[in-house]
């Protein structure tokens, strides 16, 4: 366990700390930011996991412009009115009256083999709030390393939960800043840039592959599966600012 300006820093495996200081280890870090501490709290450094993925997506919906779309198309000179247009216009008038008139309109359209163009367009709704998942297998070579694994496990579990402020009131859990490093102290421009997140799931398994314990009873193997969700849906500006690469200033 290392501290920096009274900030608790946990690392796993044990030799990762020296490799980080030497600038020779790819790794990632998780730091908590409680609501009452904007400077940030404890931090965990872990080895770089495999299979990192970025789930960027956006939502769209279909909008039928109908008569408005037809009027716009005709007004722009894209196409001239035809006999089929006149016929379908008459059938649409009957359809609007409902009942027998609507049934006649539908039947006539089937017989003539014509139907009204709905002028369907796609309308943007929003981007999807992104979720990131990471799994770490902490296999300890000593009781000291097992203790570090225990504290890392509790770091994540503790900061998933809200804090009680009274009989009814709860304080939001802290947010996490997640960073990727290929070497040294600079964030990687090649790996994902993740905005502030909440930890939404933390699943811990002990001794998945072998039922072995250290002398003090600590499990040799601790596996942690983590899921994080960003605090909001993002815009292009949140990720890139005005440049082509990641704008790695969070919390704007």
Secondary structure, 3 states (H helix, E strand, C coil): CEEECCEEEEEECCCHHHHHHHCCCCEEEEEEECCCCCCCCCEEEEECCCCCCCCCCEEEEEEECHHHHHHHHHHCCCCCCCHHHHHHHHHHHHHCCCHHHHHHHHHHHHHHCCCCCCCEEEEEEEECCCEEEEEEEEECCCHHHHHHHHHHHHHHHHHHCCEECCCCCEECCCEEEEEEECCCCCECCCCCCCCCEEEEEEEEEECCCCCCECCCCCECEEEEEEEEEECCCCCHHHHHCCCCCCCCCCCC
